[in-house]
Amino acid sequence: MTTAIVSVDTIQEFIDPVSALVDECKLHWTPDGFEIRAVDPANVAMTHTRLSRDAFESYTDADATLGIPIDDLEDVLKFAGSNELLHIDYVERQQTLDLQAGGLNYDLGLIDPGAIRQEPEIPELDLPGEFVLEGEQLSKYADAADMVDDKITLGFDLDSETLYADGIGDTNSARYAIPGDDLIMGSCPEEVASMYSLDYLSDMVGVIDDDAEVRLELGSDYPCLFAFDIVEGHGNVRYQLAPRIATED
């Protein structure tokens, strides 16, 4: 039997970035750990999320792809409580996960992986803007734009050397800018700006801890890339968000 033991809060931190985009996914149980690649139904946002085997109390090597109903799994995690250990048994012949935590024993029925959306390949983009900032700073960009609009423009102003977010509504506008010196790291040789759906961005930013170091890559009218560690460096998340076209208004 393929088994693993891990804390509930570790699995929650691993699943949250995925559940921000989709309600079902393919989980790859590999010798190195868990891995998920998923894209939302509108093909706007993608994630590649990993959890190293080092994050587990006990781990059996496997090479299996499981179809996970995320909402059902999160119900189990919420019931069990973050301080509990989660015992995971993959019963291949029944296509279930036997989950045990905090006195609960739950047989989670799996989805046929072939019935789940094809997994995306997040491309490597050579974007001119590369920044590292705190999760709290990234959250403020979304909050500022949310005051006036459902879209957000992320950009870098070369003259003032600031990374900014614009929200422009019918009558009001808002800009939140951070000087490059106040970022953990910033490098951009040119002016860049791209518009994105604020709903998607807010969902993605909402799973990032305030003190997390987030790598942001930007270009002009290109997807933006976010990358950050989870579970004290035992996992990582990579997001890609497609730009909106300005003429969509």
C-alpha positions as CSV (number, residue, x, y, z in Angstrom):
1,M,0.0,0.0,0.0
2,T,1.2,3.5,-0.8
3,T,1.2,5.6,2.4
4,A,2.3,8.9,3.8
5,I,2.0,10.8,7.1
6,V,2.1,14.6,7.1
7,S,0.7,17.4,9.2
8,V,-2.7,18.7,8.2
9,D,-1.4,22.3,8.0
10,T,1.4,21.2,5.6
11,I,-1.1,19.6,3.2
12,Q,-3.4,22.7,3.6
13,E,-0.5,25.0,2.7
14,F,0.2,22.8,-0.4
15,I,-3.4,22.6,-1.6
16,D,-4.4,26.3,-1.0
17,P,-2.6,27.7,-4.1
18,V,-4.2,25.1,-6.3
19,S,-7.7,25.5,-4.8
20,A,-7.5,29.3,-5.6
21,L,-7.8,28.3,-9.3
22,V,-9.6,24.9,-9.6
23,D,-11.8,22.5,-7.7
24,E,-10.2,19.3,-9.0
25,C,-6.7,18.4,-10.0
26,K,-4.2,15.6,-10.8
27,L,-1.9,14.9,-7.9
28,H,1.4,13.2,-8.9
29,W,2.7,11.0,-6.1
30,T,6.4,10.6,-7.0
31,P,9.6,9.4,-5.3
32,D,10.5,13.1,-4.7
33,G,7.2,14.2,-3.2
34,F,3.8,15.5,-4.3
35,E,3.4,17.7,-7.4
36,I,0.4,19.4,-9.0
37,R,0.0,21.4,-12.3
38,A,-3.3,23.0,-13.0
39,V,-5.0,25.7,-15.1
40,D,-8.3,27.4,-14.4
41,P,-11.3,26.7,-16.7
42,A,-10.8,29.9,-18.6
43,N,-7.1,29.3,-19.3
44,V,-6.2,32.6,-17.6
45,A,-4.1,31.4,-14.6
46,M,-1.8,28.4,-14.1
47,T,0.0,26.9,-11.1
48,H,2.8,24.4,-10.6
49,T,3.0,23.5,-6.9
50,R,5.4,21.1,-5.3
51,L,5.8,19.5,-1.9
52,S,9.1,17.7,-1.1
53,R,9.1,14.3,0.6
54,D,11.2,16.0,3.3
55,A,8.0,17.7,4.5
56,F,6.4,14.4,5.4
57,E,6.8,12.5,8.7
58,S,6.7,9.2,6.7
59,Y,6.6,8.7,2.9
60,T,6.4,5.7,0.6
61,D,7.9,6.1,-2.9
62,A,5.4,5.8,-5.7
63,D,4.8,6.7,-9.3
64,A,1.0,7.4,-9.3
65,T,-1.4,10.0,-10.7
66,L,-4.5,10.6,-8.6
67,G,-7.6,12.7,-9.5
68,I,-8.3,14.8,-6.4
69,P,-11.7,16.5,-5.6
70,I,-10.2,19.5,-3.8
71,D,-13.4,20.6,-2.0
72,D,-13.8,17.2,-0.4
73,L,-10.2,17.1,0.7
74,E,-10.4,20.5,2.2
75,D,-13.5,19.5,4.2
76,V,-11.5,16.7,5.7
77,L,-8.6,19.1,6.5
78,K,-10.9,21.6,8.2
79,F,-12.6,18.9,10.3
80,A,-9.3,17.4,11.4
81,G,-7.6,20.6,12.6
82,S,-4.2,22.0,11.8
83,N,-2.4,20.4,14.7
84,E,-3.2,16.9,13.7
85,L,-1.2,14.4,11.7
86,L,-2.8,13.2,8.5
87,H,-2.4,9.5,7.6
88,I,-2.8,9.0,3.9
89,D,-3.3,5.5,2.4
90,Y,-3.7,5.2,-1.4
91,V,-5.9,2.2,-2.1
92,E,-5.3,1.7,-5.8
93,R,-7.8,-1.2,-6.4
94,Q,-10.6,0.9,-5.0
95,Q,-9.3,4.3,-6.3
96,T,-9.7,5.9,-2.9
97,L,-7.5,7.8,-0.4
98,D,-8.0,6.5,3.2
99,L,-7.5,9.6,5.3
100,Q,-7.2,9.5,9.1
101,A,-6.7,12.4,11.4
102,G,-8.0,13.5,14.8
103,G,-10.2,10.5,15.2
104,L,-11.7,10.9,11.7
105,N,-11.4,8.1,9.1
106,Y,-12.6,9.2,5.7
107,D,-12.5,7.3,2.4
108,L,-12.0,9.9,-0.3
109,G,-13.2,8.8,-3.7
110,L,-10.8,9.7,-6.4
111,I,-11.7,11.1,-9.9
112,D,-10.5,9.4,-13.1
113,P,-7.4,11.5,-14.0
114,G,-8.5,11.2,-17.6
115,A,-11.6,13.2,-16.9
116,I,-9.6,16.2,-15.5
117,R,-8.4,19.1,-17.7
118,Q,-5.1,18.6,-19.4
119,E,-2.2,19.8,-17.3
120,P,-0.4,23.0,-18.4
121,E,3.2,23.5,-19.1
122,I,4.2,26.8,-17.6
123,P,6.6,28.2,-20.1
124,E,10.0,29.8,-19.2
125,L,9.6,33.4,-20.3
126,D,12.6,35.8,-20.6
127,L,10.9,38.9,-19.1
128,P,12.9,42.1,-18.5
129,G,11.5,42.9,-15.0
130,E,12.6,40.7,-12.1
131,F,11.7,41.7,-8.6
132,V,11.6,40.1,-5.1
133,L,9.1,41.6,-2.6
134,E,7.3,40.6,0.5
135,G,3.8,39.0,0.3
136,E,2.4,41.9,2.2
137,Q,3.6,44.4,-0.4
138,L,2.1,42.4,-3.2
139,S,-1.2,42.3,-1.3
140,K,-1.2,46.1,-1.1
141,Y,-1.0,46.4,-4.9
142,A,-4.2,44.3,-5.2
143,D,-5.9,46.2,-2.4
144,A,-5.1,49.6,-3.9
145,A,-6.5,48.6,-7.4
146,D,-9.6,47.0,-5.8
147,M,-10.7,50.4,-4.5
148,V,-11.6,51.5,-8.0
149,D,-11.6,48.8,-10.6
150,D,-11.8,45.1,-11.4
151,K,-8.5,45.3,-13.4
152,I,-5.0,46.0,-12.3
153,T,-2.0,47.3,-14.2
154,L,1.4,46.2,-12.8
155,G,4.3,48.1,-14.1
156,F,7.8,49.6,-13.6
157,D,8.5,53.3,-14.0
158,L,12.1,53.7,-15.1
159,D,12.4,57.4,-14.3
160,S,11.3,57.1,-10.6
161,E,12.5,53.5,-10.4
162,T,9.2,52.3,-8.8
163,L,7.2,49.2,-9.1
164,Y,3.6,50.3,-9.2
165,A,0.0,49.1,-9.5
166,D,-2.8,51.1,-11.2
167,G,-6.5,50.8,-10.8
168,I,-8.6,53.1,-13.0
169,G,-12.3,53.3,-12.6
170,D,-15.0,55.4,-14.3
171,T,-14.5,58.3,-12.0
172,N,-11.7,57.4,-9.6
173,S,-8.2,56.1,-9.9
174,A,-5.5,54.7,-7.6
175,R,-1.8,54.1,-7.8
176,Y,0.3,52.3,-5.2
177,A,4.0,52.5,-5.9
178,I,7.0,51.1,-4.0
179,P,10.5,52.5,-4.7
180,G,13.0,50.0,-5.9
181,D,15.1,50.5,-2.8
182,D,12.2,49.3,-0.6
183,L,12.0,46.0,-2.5
184,I,14.1,43.0,-1.5
185,M,15.5,43.0,-5.1
186,G,14.6,44.8,-8.3
187,S,16.0,44.7,-11.8
188,C,14.4,46.2,-14.9
189,P,16.2,47.9,-17.7
190,E,13.1,49.3,-19.4
191,E,9.6,50.6,-18.8
192,V,7.1,47.7,-18.5
193,A,3.3,47.5,-17.9
194,S,0.6,44.8,-18.3
195,M,-3.0,44.7,-17.3
196,Y,-4.5,41.7,-15.4
197,S,-7.8,40.5,-14.0
198,L,-7.9,41.7,-10.4
199,D,-10.1,38.8,-9.4
200,Y,-7.5,36.2,-10.4
201,L,-4.7,38.2,-9.0
202,S,-6.4,38.7,-5.6
203,D,-7.2,34.9,-5.4
204,M,-3.5,34.1,-6.1
205,V,-2.1,36.7,-3.7
206,G,-4.6,35.7,-1.0
207,V,-2.7,32.4,-0.4
208,I,0.7,34.1,0.1
209,D,1.9,34.8,3.6
210,D,2.7,38.4,4.4
211,D,6.3,37.7,5.2
212,A,6.9,35.4,2.2
213,E,9.5,36.4,-0.3
214,V,7.8,36.5,-3.7
215,R,9.7,36.5,-7.0
216,L,7.7,38.6,-9.6
217,E,8.6,38.7,-13.3
218,L,7.0,41.3,-15.5
219,G,7.0,42.4,-19.2
220,S,4.8,44.6,-21.3
221,D,1.6,42.8,-22.4
222,Y,3.0,39.5,-21.2
223,P,1.9,37.1,-18.5
224,C,3.3,37.8,-15.1
225,L,5.0,35.1,-13.0
226,F,4.9,34.7,-9.2
227,A,7.1,32.2,-7.4
228,F,7.4,31.6,-3.6
229,D,8.2,28.9,-1.1
230,I,5.8,27.2,1.2
231,V,6.1,24.9,4.2
232,E,9.4,26.5,5.4
233,G,11.1,25.9,2.1
234,H,10.0,22.3,1.7
235,G,7.7,23.2,-1.1
236,N,7.3,25.9,-3.8
237,V,4.6,27.5,-5.9
238,R,4.8,29.0,-9.4
239,Y,1.9,31.0,-10.7
240,Q,1.4,32.4,-14.2
241,L,-1.3,35.0,-15.0
242,A,-2.3,35.9,-18.5
243,P,-2.6,39.6,-19.4
244,R,-5.9,41.3,-20.3
245,I,-6.2,43.3,-23.5
246,A,-6.9,47.0,-22.8
247,T,-9.6,47.1,-25.5
248,E,-11.8,44.6,-23.5
249,D,-13.5,47.4,-21.6
